Amino acid sequence: MQRRQFIGAAAASALSVGRLLGANERVRVGLIGCGGRGTFVAQEMAKVPNVEFVAACDVYEPNAAAAREWFGPACRTHGDFREVLDRKDVDVVLIATPDHWHAIPTVLACAVGKDVYVEKPLAHNVREGRAIVEAARKHQRIVQVGTQHRSAEHYREVARIIQTGELGRVHFVRMWNYMNLSPDGIGKAADSDAPTGLDWDFYLGPAPRVPFNKNRFLNRFRWFWDYAGGLMTDWGTHRLDSMHQVMGVDAPLAVSASGGRFALNDGAETPDVLQVTYEYPNLVLSYECCMLNGFGTGGRTAGKSYYRARGKDDRPHGEAFYGTNGTLFSDRVGFEIFPELELAKGRGGVAAGFRMKRKDVAAKDATDLHVKNFIDCVRSRQKPVADVEIGHRSTIAAHLGNIAYRTGRKLRWDSAKEEFIGDGKANELLSRKARKPWDLI
């Protein structure tokens, strides 16, 4: 079906497909993208009362079949997401495809009256993200982005501590994601025939046509620019979203970056070391990712658990907010405050105490709360905690880091126009030339 035909049909059928749900009415869900993250989120969503999965869709048939096995016989499998959107018994869709397939199903789902939970990053590029926001607003759809930190109580408490001034004045934030994949990374693989049950051309979709290579498939896709943006858009989107929430900002003024694919002996493209400096109003942010070392940084509390830590001393993921009264370290499973010393006046810099109290708060991943918030908003028609505009702006910040790295220049950002100031080459990287017939956005 051609672009105008499909979108026209979608818009025409929106009123007949979309329906208002009562507070206790069953919500019927279609899963689009049945890999590890998709099935995990779906299983959490299925625990919400009166939620039922009736469709499992994947271009790789074994993944769809495995999802159906879990959901039960009432769930039908599909290889084409458009079949799911055509079903009148599907109220909402959960999209957990590779990044390059987030935008088209989300935009078309909105057009046919379905609400959407879409995994982060919101889109493959900035222009696709804005198209999703516009579709959600035009068709009055609930779209929740899978940045589940927004549903975590401990991040709300971190935001309160900082925004009330309890930590003092904060003008520098540092964030990091570390892992050690040396020396071979994802390895090298020769092109080959696609495995049985995979529609490789459909998997590529709007991305360029290339021969099948296992390193471009399943959980390795994110290391190639055609499909994703490496650690910067993967885990970096979570970090940036939390910083936006905590500091009460949503767009940088300028960005610069340094890095490279220095040491991993594999066929991937995205950097194995990347450092990005963002300038926000009254704030400097340093984001770094490293795939050559798993230690990370930051203070630690004896006996405390840290997200994905593998040793007693490492802290591979997190955020650090440096205030005049103390430093607050946070991650997905809690936060800590390390207070600054209070120096006694006239005593040669002798410490007289601390400027605030030491604090240690344990928490847990909030995916379960995040999917419940989405279902609650499907019923109430209220904006979810990670509304599509919020997710779009956090994803933009991650894209800007990659674009600064790829251009090798410091870039100034106009957040109102969503374009770089005076840099046409950088602006070209805000979108992509999609492969037909998927040039819908």
Secondary structure as the mmCIF struct_conf table of DSSP 4:
data_model
#
loop_
_struct_conf.conf_type_id
_struct_conf.id
_struct_conf.beg_label_comp_id
_struct_conf.beg_label_asym_id
_struct_conf.beg_label_seq_id
_struct_conf.end_label_comp_id
_struct_conf.end_label_asym_id
_struct_conf.end_label_seq_id
HELX_RH_AL_P HELX_RH_AL_P1 ARG A 3 VAL A 17
HELX_LH_PP_P HELX_LH_PP_P1 LEU A 20 GLY A 22
TURN_TY1_P TURN_TY1_P1 ALA A 23 ASN A 24
BEND BEND1 GLU A 25 GLU A 25
HELX_LH_PP_P HELX_LH_PP_P2 ARG A 26 ARG A 26
STRN STRN1 VAL A 27 ILE A 32
BEND BEND2 GLY A 35 GLY A 35
HELX_RH_AL_P HELX_RH_AL_P2 GLY A 36 ALA A 46
TURN_TY1_P TURN_TY1_P2 LYS A 47 LYS A 47
BEND BEND3 VAL A 48 VAL A 48
TURN_TY1_P TURN_TY1_P3 PRO A 49 ASN A 50
STRN STRN2 VAL A 51 CYS A 57
BEND BEND4 VAL A 59 VAL A 59
STRN STRN3 TYR A 60 TYR A 60
HELX_RH_AL_P HELX_RH_AL_P3 GLU A 61 PHE A 71
TURN_TY1_P TURN_TY1_P4 PRO A 73 ALA A 74
HELX_LH_PP_P HELX_LH_PP_P3 CYS A 75 CYS A 75
STRN STRN4 ARG A 76 HIS A 78
BEND BEND5 GLY A 79 ASP A 80
HELX_RH_AL_P HELX_RH_AL_P4 PHE A 81 ASP A 86
TURN_TY1_P TURN_TY1_P5 LYS A 88 ASP A 89
STRN STRN5 VAL A 92 ILE A 95
BEND BEND6 THR A 97 THR A 97
HELX_RH_3T_P HELX_RH_3T_P1 ASP A 99 TRP A 101
BEND BEND7 HIS A 102 HIS A 102
HELX_RH_AL_P HELX_RH_AL_P5 ALA A 103 ALA A 111
TURN_TY1_P TURN_TY1_P6 VAL A 112 GLY A 113
STRN STRN6 ASP A 115 VAL A 118
HELX_LH_PP_P HELX_LH_PP_P4 GLU A 119 GLU A 119
BEND BEND8 LYS A 120 LEU A 122
BEND BEND9 HIS A 124 ASN A 125
HELX_RH_AL_P HELX_RH_AL_P6 VAL A 126 LYS A 138
TURN_TY1_P TURN_TY1_P7 HIS A 139 GLN A 140
STRN STRN7 VAL A 143 VAL A 145
BEND BEND10 GLY A 146 GLY A 146
HELX_RH_3T_P HELX_RH_3T_P2 GLN A 148 SER A 151
HELX_RH_AL_P HELX_RH_AL_P7 GLU A 153 GLN A 163
TURN_TY1_P TURN_TY1_P8 THR A 164 LEU A 167
STRN STRN8 VAL A 170 ASN A 180
TURN_TY1_P TURN_TY1_P9 SER A 182 ILE A 186
HELX_LH_PP_P HELX_LH_PP_P5 ASP A 193 PRO A 195
TURN_TY1_P TURN_TY1_P10 THR A 196 GLY A 197
STRN STRN9 LEU A 198 LEU A 198
HELX_RH_AL_P HELX_RH_AL_P8 TRP A 200 LEU A 204
TURN_TY1_P TURN_TY1_P11 GLY A 205 PRO A 206
BEND BEND11 ALA A 207 ALA A 207
HELX_LH_PP_P HELX_LH_PP_P6 PRO A 208 ARG A 209
HELX_RH_3T_P HELX_RH_3T_P3 LYS A 214 ARG A 216
BEND BEND12 PHE A 217 PHE A 217
HELX_RH_3T_P HELX_RH_3T_P4 LEU A 218 TRP A 223
BEND BEND13 PHE A 224 PHE A 224
TURN_TY1_P TURN_TY1_P12 TRP A 225 TYR A 227
HELX_RH_AL_P HELX_RH_AL_P9 GLY A 230 MET A 247
TURN_TY1_P TURN_TY1_P13 GLY A 248 GLY A 248
BEND BEND14 LEU A 253 LEU A 253
STRN STRN10 ALA A 254 GLY A 260
BEND BEND15 ALA A 263 ALA A 263
BEND BEND16 ASP A 266 GLY A 267
BEND BEND17 THR A 270 THR A 270
BEND BEND18 ASP A 272 ASP A 272
STRN STRN11 VAL A 273 TYR A 280
TURN_TY1_P TURN_TY1_P14 PRO A 281 ASN A 282
STRN STRN12 LEU A 283 CYS A 290
BEND BEND19 MET A 291 MET A 291
STRN STRN13 LEU A 292 ASN A 293
STRN STRN14 GLY A 296 GLY A 296
TURN_TY1_P TURN_TY1_P15 ALA A 302 GLY A 303
TURN_TY1_P TURN_TY1_P16 TYR A 307 ARG A 308
BEND BEND20 GLY A 311 ASP A 313
STRN STRN15 ARG A 315 ARG A 315
STRN STRN16 HIS A 317 GLY A 323
BEND BEND21 THR A 324 ASN A 325
STRN STRN17 GLY A 326 ASP A 331
TURN_TY1_P TURN_TY1_P17 ARG A 332 VAL A 333
STRN STRN18 GLY A 334 PRO A 339
HELX_LH_PP_P HELX_LH_PP_P7 GLU A 340 GLU A 340
STRN STRN19 LEU A 341 LEU A 343
HELX_LH_PP_P HELX_LH_PP_P8 ALA A 344 ALA A 344
TURN_TY1_P TURN_TY1_P18 LYS A 345 GLY A 349
STRN STRN20 ALA A 351 PHE A 354
BEND BEND22 ARG A 355 MET A 356
STRN STRN21 LYS A 359 ALA A 362
HELX_RH_AL_P HELX_RH_AL_P10 THR A 367 SER A 380
HELX_LH_PP_P HELX_LH_PP_P9 GLN A 382 PRO A 384
TURN_TY1_P TURN_TY1_P19 VAL A 385 ALA A 386
STRN STRN22 ASP A 387 ASP A 387
HELX_RH_AL_P HELX_RH_AL_P11 VAL A 388 THR A 407
TURN_TY1_P TURN_TY1_P20 GLY A 408 GLY A 408
BEND BEND23 ARG A 409 ARG A 409
STRN STRN23 LEU A 411 ASP A 414
TURN_TY1_P TURN_TY1_P21 SER A 415 GLU A 418
STRN STRN24 GLU A 419 PHE A 420
TURN_TY1_P TURN_TY1_P22 ILE A 421 GLY A 422
HELX_RH_AL_P HELX_RH_AL_P12 GLY A 424 GLU A 428
TURN_TY1_P TURN_TY1_P23 LEU A 429 LEU A 430
BEND BEND24 SER A 431 SER A 431
HELX_LH_PP_P HELX_LH_PP_P10 ALA A 434 ARG A 435
TURN_TY1_P TURN_TY1_P24 LYS A 436 PRO A 437
#
